[in-house]
Amino acid sequence: MRNFTSTQAELGENPLLGVTPIEQVRLDTYCRDEITKTLRGLQEIYRNKVLLKEIQDVLSELVPKGTSWNDGRKGMDLWVIFVLGTLRLSCNWDYDKLKSCYDYHHKIREICGVDLFCDVDIVTGRQTIHDNVSLFTKKIANKISKLVVAFSHELLFPEERELHSRCDSFVFETNVHFPTDLNLLKICTQSIEHRRQLASSLKSLAGVK
């Protein structure tokens, strides 16, 4: 049995006592840490219900064909698999690091919808995390990535405007090189030789006088 998310209050239901609604999780907007930036992106995805529904449809492909959504033992929520799979890829974590952060990182647990009142001391086995997150394949990740990129473009550029601009350009020959150590050493050597020749010339002129 699988749910997209089993702890969030949807359709007017009362939220669980220790569960913070994902939209209301407080994240530092000035933090540049990779975990916080990833969680903020996931939170924005959850807030946009149209995008969330599209991602939910893609994540439904994680469940093997023939597996019942309603019968059997309860499995990990698809949203949790999505969060952990995204963190593993964006932060380049192995499964041991992923397990540790899922068990003990407060904000990750809030975004995943963990009940921090009743389930605060519950940890998840490494094999359980591996078996579930490994379902988040490269194919699934690429499909979701395209949806997120399209959503971002619409968010940042809601209206495409015609570009009115002009520029002048001309071509000229130049000798531009990167000032590497060898080039700088060569220039210094040439400068020393030039000064030596100049000093020699001045010395010769002084002898004539």
N, C-alpha and C positions, 0 to 999 in steps of 0.2 A: 504494500500500500504506500502510495506517495502523495504528498501534498506539495503545492508550490510554497506555501508558508503556513504553518499550523499555529503560530503564536500571535499573529497580528490581528487586530480587530478590524475585520472587513464587514461591509454592509451593515454598519450600525451596531455591531456586537460590542459587548463590554470587553476591554482589554484585560489580559491577565495581570495579576497584582505586580509581579516583578518584571514585566516586559515593557520596555520603552518603545513607543511607536517609532518606526524607522525614520519617518519624516522629522521627528522631534529630537533625534539623537544630536547632542551638541558636539560639534567638531571645531577645532581651532582653524579659522579661515586663513590665518597667517602662517600656519605651520607648513614647512616645506618637506617634511619627512614623507617618504614614499608610502608608508602605511596610511597616514592621514589623507594624503592626496587621493589615494585609491578609494578609500572609504567615502570621501566626499563625492567622488564620481558615481559610486554605487548608490549613494543616497539620492543623488539627482536623478538617476535612472528610476529609482523606486517612486519618486514624486511624480514623474510623468507617466500617467497610467496608460497612455496609448503606446509609448515605447515599451513599457513594462509588459503589456499584453503581447506585443510582438516577440519580445525576448522569452516570455513564458511559452509561447508556441514553439520556439526553437529548442528550449530546454526540455520540452516534452519528448523530444527525440532521444533523450538520455535513457528513458525507460525502455528496456528491451521489448520487442514485439511479443505479444502473448501474455505479458505481465499485467495483472489486474491493478488498477489504480485504487480500488476500494477494499479488496480482500487481502488477507495475509498480514504478516508482521509489518509494523510501521517502519518505513525507511527514512533516511535523511531527507529533509525538505530540499526541493529543487533550488530554492533561493539560497540556502546555505551552501549547496554544492557550487552554485554560481559565484558566491562571495569568496569562498575558499579557493576555487579554481582561478579566479581573477587575481587574488592576492599571490598565489603561487607563481603565476606567470609574470605579473608586473613587478614583483619583488625578487623574483628568481630564487625562491625558497625550495628546499627539499621537504620531504614529508615530516621529518622530525621537527624542523623549524615551524612548519605549518601547524602541527599538532600542539606545540608549546604555545603559540600565539592564540590559537583557537580556545585553548583551555584557560589561559591566564591574561590575555589582553582584553581589558574592560571594554574598549570601544568596538573591537571586532565582535565581541560577544553581543553587544547591544545591536550592532548592524545586522547580525545573524538572527536576532530575535530570541536570544536565550533568556529564560526566566531567571533573573539574577536574585530572586528571592527564594524560590523553591529549589532551583537547580544551580545555585551559586557554586557548590562544591563538586558538582558532577563533571568528570572529565571524559573525553572520548578516546577510545583505543586507536592506536596508530593504524592498525590494519583496517578498521572501520573507515577512517578518513581516507586511506589510500584506495580502498575498494570503491568508495563513492566519488571522490574527486577525480579519479582516473577515468571516470565516465565523461568528464568534461574534456573532450578530445579537441585536437587542433581544428577539425572540421567544424565543430560546434562553435569554437572560439572565433573562427573567421567569420561565420555567419553573424554572430552577435556584434563583432567588430564593425562590420559594414552597417548594421543598424545604428550603432552608436555614432559612427562618423556622420551618417546622413542626418541624424538628430542634431548633432553639434553644428553642422553647417546651417541647418534651419534656425537654430537658436542664435548663432552669431551673425548670420547674414539672412535675416528674414525676407529682405527684398533685394533682388539683384538689380543694381542700377547700371545704366550704360556709362562707360568710362569715357570722359572727355578730357583729353590731355594731348600735349605735343612735346616733342623734345628735339633738340638740335644735337647733331653728332658729327664728328669728323675723325678721320684716321690719320695718325702721325706715327712716324717711326721713333722708337725709343728703346733704350737698353735698360731694362729693369731686372734686377736680380735680388734675390733674398740675401740679406747680409749675414751669411754664414760665418763661422769662425775662420775658415780658410780664406774667404774673401777679405775679411777684416785684417787678417794677418798679412795678406798680400799688399793691401793698401798701406799698412803701417811700414812694411819693408820698403815699398816704393817711396814713401815720404821720407824715411831715413836716408835713402840713397840720394834723393833730391837735395836734402839739406846738406849732406856731405859734399856733394858737387858744388853747391852754392858756397859753402865755407871754404872749399879749396880755391874757388875762383877769387873770392875776396882776399884770401891769403896771398895769392899770386899778384893781385893788383897792389896790395900793400908793399910787396917786395919791389915792384917797379918804381913806386914813388920813393 
